[in-house]
Structures are given as C-alpha cells and as structure tokens.
Amino acid sequence: MEFILIIGVIFILLVLLSFVWPPDSPWAPWWRTSKEVARKICKLSKVGSSDIIYDLGSGDGTALIVAAKEFGATGVGIEIDPGRAFISKMLVAKNKVSRKVRIERKNFFDVNLSDASVIFLYLVPKTLEKLIPKFRKELKKGTKIVSYRYKMDLELIGNSEDLYLYTI
Ligand SMILES: C[S@@+](CC[C@H](N)C(=O)[O-])C[C@H]1O[C@@H](n2cnc3c(N)ncnc32)[C@H](O)[C@@H]1O
C-alpha cells in the first residue's frame, strides 16, 4: 500500500514538474503544436507541395503530418527523444503520410539542413540563438523559418499572433 502511494506521489510530482521544464526538454511533453496552430504555420509560410520542411525537435510529428496531409509538403522531423520519435513514426504511418514524412531520431545540431525550404521551430530562445549560425552556414538563401512563441534575431518577414516568420 505504502509502495503504491510513493509511486503515485512521484508520478504526480513528475507531471507537475513537466509543466515547468523548458519546452524543448524531452521531459516536457505538454509543450506541443496543435493541428490548428500547424495549419496557421503552413498558411503563414505559404507551404505547398514543392516544399521540404524540417521540423527541428519534431515531437509527435503533428505539424509535419498536417503539412503533408493538408498542404502536400514533404517533411523531415528531427527528434532527439526516442519515445517521441517512436510515437511520431507510428502517427505518420497511421495518417498514411509515410511517403511524405520521414522522422529521424537525432540531435538537430548534427543534421545538415541544406535541402530545407521551410524550417519549423518550437524551441526555447537559448536553443534558437544557438541555431542561428548553423542556419546562416547551411540554409539556402530564401529559406523560410517559422518560430512558434519565441522570437529570433533574424529578418522578420511576417507575423501572426505568436508565430514569427523569418528568412535567411
Ligand atoms: C516544445 S517541443 C516541440 C515539439 C514539436 N515541434 C511541436 O511543436 O509539437 C520541443 C522538442 O524538441 C526536442 N529537442 C530538443 N532538443 C533537441 C535536439 N537537440 N535535437 C532534436 N530534438 C530536440 C524535444 O525532445 C521536444 O520533443
């Protein structure tokens, strides 16, 4: 009985803590993009069938699934957390977009981004700042970058609510 109580208390503490962990920590499952926001991201960045989207820290893959299913885009999700990478692969298959969306369980700092035409980001400012030199080095001129919730020190070309559209 005591054991079950201790497990229960630990579980509740973990759930509470996960609300305050940084959004790009693998321990923060509640920070995610809804389908509705994913649609807004696609509209703001004018995603179409010729686009190759990289979602850096792709979570459960929702944004890429929406981009592929509803806008015809090709997607590459880079996710460091094995649990989320696995779940997103299942969801990609369930949504029948496996031909369009690929999920890689990797650290996005180790992935070359040169074939991206659009980048989706939902990461904390410190990580966004660290990505800027990589973007300047690897991205083609004109590549669009959409950051959800957090601003970046790049050329802003559009904005809608808490979505920020940049180009490089
Ligand atoms: C706030 S969540 C956003 C998930 C998804 N993009 C969304 O909007 O629903 C950030 C994700 O980034 C992942 N992440 C953080 N650092 C990473 C890294 N260096 N490489 C790959 N994924 C990373 C986390 O595991 C987490 O799933």
The ligand as a MOL file (V3000), in Angstrom:
LIG
                    3D

  0  0  0     0  0            999 V3000
M  V30 BEGIN CTAB
M  V30 COUNTS 27 29 0 0 0
M  V30 BEGIN ATOM
M  V30 1 C 8.4890 22.1350 -27.4620 0
M  V30 2 S 8.7290 20.5440 -28.1370 0 CHG=1
M  V30 3 C 8.0410 20.8480 -29.7370 0
M  V30 4 C 7.6370 19.5940 -30.4530 0
M  V30 5 C 7.0130 19.8360 -31.8440 0
M  V30 6 N 7.8900 20.5940 -32.6950 0
M  V30 7 C 5.7130 20.5620 -31.6550 0
M  V30 8 O 5.6700 21.7570 -31.9300 0
M  V30 9 O 4.7330 19.9450 -31.2190 0 CHG=-1
M  V30 10 C 10.4870 20.5340 -28.5000 0
M  V30 11 C 11.0190 19.1880 -28.9690 0
M  V30 12 O 12.4010 19.3580 -29.2980 0
M  V30 13 C 13.0930 18.1690 -28.9600 0
M  V30 14 N 14.5160 18.5170 -28.9150 0
M  V30 15 C 15.1290 19.3450 -28.0330 0
M  V30 16 N 16.4460 19.4780 -28.3170 0
M  V30 17 C 16.6520 18.7050 -29.4330 0
M  V30 18 C 17.8100 18.4380 -30.2370 0
M  V30 19 N 18.9910 19.0000 -29.9450 0
M  V30 20 N 17.6740 17.6370 -31.3150 0
M  V30 21 C 16.4660 17.0730 -31.6240 0
M  V30 22 N 15.3420 17.2800 -30.9010 0
M  V30 23 C 15.4370 18.1000 -29.8180 0
M  V30 24 C 12.4510 17.7470 -27.6370 0
M  V30 25 O 12.6690 16.3930 -27.3590 0
M  V30 26 C 10.9790 18.0970 -27.9020 0
M  V30 27 O 10.2930 16.9860 -28.4400 0
M  V30 END ATOM
M  V30 BEGIN BOND
M  V30 1 1 1 2
M  V30 2 1 2 3
M  V30 3 1 2 10
M  V30 4 1 3 4
M  V30 5 1 4 5
M  V30 6 1 5 6
M  V30 7 1 5 7
M  V30 8 2 7 8
M  V30 9 1 7 9
M  V30 10 1 10 11
M  V30 11 1 11 12
M  V30 12 1 11 26
M  V30 13 1 12 13
M  V30 14 1 13 14
M  V30 15 1 13 24
M  V30 16 1 14 15
M  V30 17 1 14 23
M  V30 18 2 15 16
M  V30 19 1 16 17
M  V30 20 1 17 18
M  V30 21 2 17 23
M  V30 22 1 18 19
M  V30 23 2 18 20
M  V30 24 1 20 21
M  V30 25 2 21 22
M  V30 26 1 22 23
M  V30 27 1 24 25
M  V30 28 1 24 26
M  V30 29 1 26 27
M  V30 END BOND
M  V30 END CTAB
M  END
